Amino acid sequence: MLLSLQQRNNCDDRTIGELFLLMIDELADITFSHALQLIIEIMLQMIQERFGLSDSQLDEFVASFIGRLPISYQHALQLRTS
C-alpha cells in the first residue's frame, strides 16, 4: 500500500508530489469575519462615493444598520469596533 501511494505521488500528474501542500502553506488563511469586514468596508466606501455622504451621514447610516440587527449581532459588532 505504501509503495502504491509513493508511486502515485511520483507518477500521477494530479498530485505533483508535495508542491500542492507547499503552495497551501504559503497562502495565508483569511477568516470569514475578516473577509466580511473587508466586504462591508468596500460597500460603505462605494455608498459614500455614490451618494456623496459625509462621514457623519455614513456613521449615522452604519449606526442605524447596526441598530436593526439582532442584539447578539449588535454586541459582537460593538466588541469589534471598540
LOMARRO-267029 format. One record per residue: x, y, z of N, C-alpha, C in turn; residue number from 1. Coordinates in steps of 0.05 Angstrom, whole numbers, plus 5000, padded with zeros to 4 digits. Example, Ala and Ser with C-alpha at 12.3 -4.5 7.8 and 13.67 -1.06 7.14 Angstrom:
REC / 5264 / 4886 / 5156 / 5246 / 4910 / 5156 / 5264 / 4934 / 5156 / 1
REC / 5257 / 4955 / 5142 / 5273 / 4979 / 5143 / 5258 / 5001 / 5157 / 2
//
This chain:
REC / 5017 / 4976 / 5000 / 5000 / 5000 / 5000 / 5018 / 5025 / 5000 / 1
REC / 5039 / 5025 / 5016 / 5057 / 5048 / 5017 / 5071 / 5052 / 4990 / 2
REC / 5079 / 5030 / 4977 / 5092 / 5033 / 4951 / 5073 / 5044 / 4930 / 3
REC / 5048 / 5036 / 4932 / 5028 / 5046 / 4913 / 5023 / 5076 / 4918 / 4
REC / 5022 / 5084 / 4942 / 5019 / 5113 / 4949 / 5043 / 5129 / 4938 / 5
REC / 5067 / 5118 / 4943 / 5091 / 5132 / 4933 / 5092 / 5134 / 4903 / 6
REC / 5084 / 5112 / 4890 / 5083 / 5113 / 4861 / 5063 / 5133 / 4851 / 7
REC / 5041 / 5135 / 4863 / 5021 / 5155 / 4855 / 5031 / 5183 / 4859 / 8
REC / 5044 / 5188 / 4882 / 5055 / 5215 / 4887 / 5076 / 5222 / 4867 / 9
REC / 5092 / 5203 / 4858 / 5114 / 5209 / 4839 / 5105 / 5209 / 4810 / 10
REC / 5085 / 5194 / 4803 / 5078 / 5190 / 4775 / 5052 / 5203 / 4766 / 11
REC / 5034 / 5206 / 4784 / 5007 / 5217 / 4777 / 5009 / 5248 / 4775 / 12
REC / 5003 / 5258 / 4752 / 5004 / 5287 / 4748 / 4985 / 5303 / 4765 / 13
REC / 4964 / 5290 / 4775 / 4945 / 5304 / 4792 / 4956 / 5311 / 4820 / 14
REC / 4977 / 5297 / 4829 / 4987 / 5302 / 4856 / 5011 / 5321 / 4856 / 15
REC / 5028 / 5319 / 4836 / 5052 / 5335 / 4834 / 5068 / 5335 / 4860 / 16
REC / 5069 / 5312 / 4872 / 5085 / 5309 / 4896 / 5076 / 5327 / 4919 / 17
REC / 5094 / 5341 / 4932 / 5088 / 5358 / 4954 / 5084 / 5387 / 4946 / 18
REC / 5084 / 5393 / 4920 / 5081 / 5420 / 4911 / 5055 / 5433 / 4920 / 19
REC / 5033 / 5417 / 4919 / 5007 / 5427 / 4927 / 5008 / 5435 / 4956 / 20
REC / 5019 / 5418 / 4973 / 5020 / 5424 / 5002 / 5037 / 5447 / 5008 / 21
REC / 5059 / 5450 / 4994 / 5077 / 5473 / 4998 / 5063 / 5499 / 4990 / 22
REC / 5048 / 5499 / 4968 / 5033 / 5523 / 4960 / 5012 / 5530 / 4980 / 23
REC / 4998 / 5511 / 4991 / 4977 / 5516 / 5010 / 4989 / 5529 / 5036 / 24
REC / 5012 / 5519 / 5044 / 5025 / 5530 / 5068 / 5033 / 5560 / 5064 / 25
REC / 5039 / 5567 / 5039 / 5048 / 5594 / 5033 / 5025 / 5614 / 5033 / 26
REC / 5001 / 5605 / 5027 / 4978 / 5622 / 5026 / 4967 / 5627 / 5054 / 27
REC / 4963 / 5652 / 5061 / 4952 / 5659 / 5087 / 4922 / 5654 / 5087 / 28
REC / 4913 / 5642 / 5109 / 4884 / 5638 / 5112 / 4871 / 5664 / 5120 / 29
REC / 4848 / 5669 / 5108 / 4833 / 5693 / 5115 / 4808 / 5682 / 5129 / 30
REC / 4802 / 5694 / 5152 / 4779 / 5684 / 5167 / 4753 / 5696 / 5154 / 31
REC / 4731 / 5683 / 5160 / 4706 / 5692 / 5150 / 4700 / 5720 / 5160 / 32
REC / 4705 / 5725 / 5185 / 4699 / 5751 / 5196 / 4716 / 5773 / 5183 / 33
REC / 4741 / 5767 / 5177 / 4758 / 5787 / 5164 / 4748 / 5792 / 5136 / 34
REC / 4741 / 5771 / 5122 / 4730 / 5774 / 5094 / 4705 / 5791 / 5094 / 35
REC / 4687 / 5785 / 5113 / 4662 / 5800 / 5115 / 4668 / 5830 / 5122 / 36
REC / 4687 / 5834 / 5139 / 4694 / 5862 / 5146 / 4704 / 5877 / 5122 / 37
REC / 4721 / 5864 / 5105 / 4731 / 5876 / 5081 / 4708 / 5883 / 5062 / 38
REC / 4690 / 5865 / 5059 / 4667 / 5869 / 5041 / 4650 / 5892 / 5050 / 39
REC / 4645 / 5894 / 5076 / 4629 / 5916 / 5087 / 4643 / 5942 / 5084 / 40
REC / 4669 / 5943 / 5089 / 4684 / 5968 / 5086 / 4683 / 5978 / 5057 / 41
REC / 4686 / 5960 / 5038 / 4685 / 5968 / 5010 / 4657 / 5977 / 5003 / 42
REC / 4636 / 5964 / 5013 / 4609 / 5972 / 5007 / 4604 / 6000 / 5018 / 43
REC / 4613 / 6006 / 5043 / 4609 / 6032 / 5054 / 4624 / 6054 / 5038 / 44
REC / 4648 / 6048 / 5029 / 4662 / 6067 / 5012 / 4647 / 6073 / 4987 / 45
REC / 4636 / 6052 / 4975 / 4621 / 6056 / 4950 / 4595 / 6072 / 4955 / 46
REC / 4581 / 6066 / 4977 / 4557 / 6081 / 4984 / 4564 / 6110 / 4988 / 47
REC / 4586 / 6116 / 5002 / 4594 / 6143 / 5007 / 4601 / 6158 / 4981 / 48
REC / 4615 / 6144 / 4963 / 4623 / 6157 / 4938 / 4598 / 6161 / 4920 / 49
REC / 4581 / 6141 / 4918 / 4558 / 6142 / 4900 / 4538 / 6162 / 4909 / 50
REC / 4532 / 6164 / 4934 / 4511 / 6182 / 4944 / 4522 / 6208 / 4956 / 51
REC / 4548 / 6211 / 4956 / 4561 / 6235 / 4966 / 4556 / 6241 / 4996 / 52
REC / 4556 / 6220 / 5012 / 4551 / 6223 / 5040 / 4575 / 6233 / 5055 / 53
REC / 4570 / 6250 / 5075 / 4592 / 6259 / 5092 / 4599 / 6237 / 5111 / 54
REC / 4621 / 6240 / 5125 / 4629 / 6220 / 5145 / 4608 / 6217 / 5167 / 55
REC / 4596 / 6239 / 5175 / 4576 / 6238 / 5196 / 4550 / 6224 / 5186 / 56
REC / 4543 / 6229 / 5161 / 4520 / 6215 / 5150 / 4525 / 6185 / 5147 / 57
REC / 4549 / 6178 / 5139 / 4556 / 6150 / 5137 / 4556 / 6136 / 5165 / 58
REC / 4567 / 6150 / 5185 / 4566 / 6140 / 5212 / 4537 / 6135 / 5222 / 59
REC / 4520 / 6154 / 5215 / 4491 / 6152 / 5222 / 4479 / 6128 / 5208 / 60
REC / 4486 / 6124 / 5182 / 4476 / 6101 / 5167 / 4484 / 6075 / 5180 / 61
REC / 4510 / 6073 / 5187 / 4521 / 6049 / 5199 / 4508 / 6044 / 5226 / 62
REC / 4504 / 6065 / 5242 / 4491 / 6062 / 5269 / 4463 / 6052 / 5266 / 63
REC / 4449 / 6063 / 5246 / 4421 / 6054 / 5240 / 4420 / 6025 / 5232 / 64
REC / 4439 / 6017 / 5215 / 4440 / 5990 / 5205 / 4445 / 5971 / 5229 / 65
REC / 4465 / 5977 / 5245 / 4472 / 5960 / 5268 / 4448 / 5959 / 5287 / 66
REC / 4434 / 5981 / 5291 / 4411 / 5982 / 5309 / 4388 / 5964 / 5300 / 67
REC / 4387 / 5957 / 5275 / 4366 / 5939 / 5264 / 4373 / 5909 / 5265 / 68
REC / 4398 / 5904 / 5272 / 4407 / 5876 / 5274 / 4398 / 5864 / 5301 / 69
REC / 4397 / 5837 / 5302 / 4392 / 5824 / 5328 / 4412 / 5832 / 5349 / 70
REC / 4403 / 5832 / 5374 / 4420 / 5841 / 5396 / 4447 / 5827 / 5397 / 71
REC / 4447 / 5801 / 5392 / 4473 / 5786 / 5394 / 4492 / 5796 / 5373 / 72
REC / 4482 / 5803 / 5349 / 4500 / 5814 / 5328 / 4510 / 5842 / 5336 / 73
REC / 4492 / 5857 / 5348 / 4500 / 5884 / 5356 / 4523 / 5883 / 5376 / 74
REC / 4521 / 5865 / 5395 / 4542 / 5862 / 5415 / 4568 / 5853 / 5402 / 75
REC / 4566 / 5834 / 5384 / 4590 / 5825 / 5370 / 4604 / 5847 / 5354 / 76
REC / 4588 / 5864 / 5341 / 4599 / 5885 / 5325 / 4610 / 5907 / 5343 / 77
REC / 4597 / 5912 / 5366 / 4607 / 5933 / 5384 / 4634 / 5925 / 5396 / 78
REC / 4638 / 5899 / 5401 / 4663 / 5889 / 5412 / 4685 / 5893 / 5391 / 79
REC / 4679 / 5889 / 5366 / 4699 / 5891 / 5345 / 4706 / 5920 / 5339 / 80
REC / 4687 / 5938 / 5340 / 4692 / 5965 / 5333 / 4704 / 5981 / 5356 / 81
REC / 4702 / 5971 / 5381 / 4712 / 5986 / 5404 / 4742 / 5985 / 5406 / 82
//
